[in-house]
Amino acid sequence: MDTQSQKRAAAARAVEFVRPGMRVGLGTGSTARCFVELLAERVRAGLDVLAVPTSEAPGLMPSGSGSH
């Protein structure tokens, strides 16, 4: 498994812990970006969470993700 696949797998595992109504801190970095992408998929599918960026990194949360 290459490094990018390992990062995506780690992010996917972390997303499994997110539950409706949670406040979720969104970090920066390549693994965090994978997490945000996967979280956005769940939000578009109806998961209700409050996403709080830990920085002002531009484009951290994909447009149209549906998060608060």
Order of alpha helices (4+ residues) and beta strands (2+ residues): alpha-beta-alpha-beta
